[in-house]
Structure formats: structure tokens, C-alpha cells
Amino acid sequence: MNLTESQIQSIVTSVMTTIQVQQSKNGCHGVFDDMNVAIEEAKKSQKIIARMSMDQREKIISKIREKIKENAETLARMGVEETGMGNVGDKILKHVLVAEKTPGTEDIKTLAWSGDRGLTLVEMGPFGVIGAITPCTNPSETVLCNTMGMVAGGNTVVFNPHPQAVKTSQFAINICNEASLECGGPDNIAVTVAKPTLDSSAIMMKHKDIPLLVATGGPGVVTAVLSSGKRGIGAGAGNPPAFVDETADIRKAAKDIVNGCTFDNNLPCIAEKEVVAVSSICDELMKYMVEENGCYVASKDVQDKLIATVMNEKGVLNRKCVGRDAKTLLKMVGVDAPEGTRCIIFEGPKEHKLISTELMMPILGVVRVKDFEEGVATSVWLEHGNRHSAHIHSKNVDRITEYARALDTAILVKNGPSYAALGFGGEGFPTFTIASRTGEGLTSAATFTKRRRCTMSDSLCIR
Ligand code: NAD
């Protein structure tokens, strides 16, 4: 019997898959001791991914979605255990959101012009192997969301995850590779090193086969990537203010703000980090926050103790406090808060250390302002020019427009909790890489592609 070339290819793929699945029993797929080897393997798999049909790529992405849902609780528990940050319930929701709403190959679109002089297409092509640096605040969420988008675009990816979240990140990388293998795709669509360090990161940033770097983290890593001499996508820090004016539904604003602020213990970079409130409604807002939303009002003494506990004299955050819940933070300063305490609030000036610093903890300082104009100026000051995220609660469309223009952020949520911007209780798709600094905004598969123009002169126009 004579076999066709495609039948032979199918048998080879199936045998290779079996061998590779057996190899995985001893450890995670995609994890290497050496960064150069990891990149070499990702390069081999990228050649296969780039030649796959969009349909085949989509099958792999669908399988990743399935596996994220199956493993959502495991990933959530692992993330909380390894980093000590966040809470399992919200992390499960974040993983399900990534599984269900991260864009896949449908995000890869072609632009066409046809006319008297022929046909011109602009297609979205892969970069190749992308180097990605990921944070400890949303470790597996970022790895999974990045991989789905990057593979949809025809790339593979090498990760240098945060050292505090290695196990969780490797588990997520393994899921992606298993999904690929189970669909007849290659192993190593996502890779990493067993022990990521600043040295392995430097090797990745300088490597000749990495044309694009994607950094998700604080200002240090974004600056490092943007200084690399390569194309860089920088998803950096924020300090999102939530501004409430006197026209807002104050009761709803209190609920939305506390819900957004406390989601995963305030870890998302888009989460409300402080409140700015017009004086005439400030007391009412704080009353609703306390009486209906589990907020604890910190005295001056407790505020001072919190400052001394959550950061050092230079303002560097105590990692043991980032992503902890309100009751735990209060316990650290000797306060036994009542059951159901979700958030710590107090009124203070914008310069207060717990207000002006991006804490990533459920601590919400409230800055009282005399009117809308002062509120806008205060919010701009508090956002520190990150141009990342800002939120407003107002019924006045002109004011919302003015606030949006003044803040000039990648994300602006009006009259809702911050997470609505990630498609969670709002329209649109999620991502955990919001490129505020370099301007791509909420990243998706299309962000990880390069535009290529293909022109046919004087033919193929059939109008
Ligand atoms: P981090 O900056 O401490 O670490 C992020 C990653 O960068 C880690 O992998 C770390 O190892 C690496 N890193 C840090 N400095 C580096 C350098 N000089 N060279 C190379 N790699 C370096 O941040 P984190 O604590 O993990 O995450 C929290 C921060 O990230 C917050 O500021 C938050 O706002 C931001 N963040 C932004 C987004 C976004 O989409 N814009 C998403 C998540 C987190």
C-alpha cells in the first residue's frame, strides 16, 4: 500500500506526540535548565506554528481554554500558596475569564484595498519567538493569556517569570504545551527556565532570535525592556484613582469602588487604589462604604502603624503585605477587625503615603476635594503620569469627557467597578498585559503581530 505524503506526516506527528507525552511524565513541558536551549526549542516549534493553518492554531487555543477551566482551582490555589498574594475565589474567576474571553485567531485580520491598479493586502504576520517577562501578581493568568494571543498570531514564547511565582508559571506553561501536543501541535510553544533570574532575563533580552519583548510589571522591568534596543511592549505600573462627583449614584459608587478595590485583594494593576470625592458627597460615600460594604475606618494611629508596616522609609513595599486581605493587614498592626471586613479606608491628603503609593492592598484613602475641577487635578496628580487606568462615578457626560481627556489613560471605567474594563461585568476582552507606557493598550493576538503589505499590480481586482 502506498501512503500519501500527508498520511506519512500524520503518522510521524502521532508517534512524536506519544513520545513527547511520555517524556512529560517526569516533569513540566517547556522547562529547560538553560535559557539559550529554551529559546532554541521555542524557535523550532515556532517554525511549525507559523506554517499551521489558522484552524489548527485555533484548535490548540481551544484546548488551552479547556485545560484552564479544568485546572482553574489548582492554578488559583498554587498562585496564592506560592506568592502568598490574592485569594483563591477571585483567582478562579480570573482564570475562567482568561479561558472564556481571551481573543484567539479571530483577532488576526487582513486589510485589503482593491481597485483599478490591482489588489493590496495588509496581513498580520508573526514576529517569531517573543520574550515575555511576567509579574508575581497575576502569574499564571498572564502566562496563559500571553501564550494564547502570541500563538494565535503564529509566534511561540519564552517566559522569564517572577522568581516568586516560578512553580505556578511553569504549571501554566506545561498546560499550554500539553494542549498543543494533544492537538497534534509541537511541544514548547511556551518555554521557560527552571530558575529564572535577572541573568536569564538578560540572555533573553539580548538573544538574536528574540525580535520582540513584552514586559508586564513595575517601572524597572519596563525601562529595562525599552532600553534593550529591541521592539518592546511595556505594560507597567498604575495608581488608578476613582473619582466620585456630586451627580453620581453615591450608594452604587461605594459598592462598585469597594468591589473593584478588593477583587483579588487589590492585585490587578487596574484596581481602584484611592478615592477622590467631592466634599458635598464625601461623608455619604464613606458612610455607604462602611455600613454596606465592609470597610473599616483606620484612625490616625492605625494609619501610621500601617505605613510603618507596609513599606520601608524609602517607600519600598513590604512584599509580605502586597495582595493580603484587609483583616490580615489590620492584624499585622494589632487590630482585630470584625468578620466581614473587606477594605481599610480613611480620609487624608493626596500626599499621604498610603494614598500616593501603588500599594496593591485593600487600603483606600479618600481625598476630599471642593469641586469637580479640583477633583480632576487631584486625580491627574495621583495617577503620576502612568497613563494606565482611572475611574469615574458621575452622571454628567461633559464632566466624564473632561476627566477622560485630562487623565489620558489606557483604561477608563465610568460608573462601574474597575474589572468591568477586563470584560468582567463589562463589554470587551480581557488581558493581564495592559501596555499603557508604549501605547498598545489592552494587548491581544493582533498586538503580537507585525503588519506586512502584499501587492498585486494591475490584477486580481474583479469588481
Ligand atoms: P516587578 O516589577 O517586581 O516584577 C515584574 C517582572 O519583572 C518579574 O518577572 C521580575 O523578575 C522582572 N524584573 C523586575 N526588574 C527587572 C529588571 N530590571 N530586569 C529584568 N526583569 C526585571 O512587579 P510585580 O511585583 O511582579 O508586579 C506588580 C507591578 O506590576 C505593579 O507595579 C503593577 O502595576 C504592574 N503590573 C502591570 C500590569 C499591566 O498590565 N500594566 C499587569 C500586572 C502588573
Boltz pocket constraint, residues with backbone or C-beta under 6 A from the ligand:
constraints:
  - pocket:
      binder: B
      contacts: [[A, 133], [A, 134], [A, 135], [A, 136], [A, 137], [A, 138], [A, 160], [A, 161], [A, 162], [A, 163], [A, 198], [A, 201], [A, 216], [A, 217], [A, 218], [A, 219], [A, 220], [A, 221], [A, 224], [A, 234], [A, 235], [A, 236], [A, 237], [A, 238], [A, 267], [A, 269], [A, 358], [A, 432], [A, 433], [A, 434], [A, 435], [A, 436]]
      max_distance: 6.0
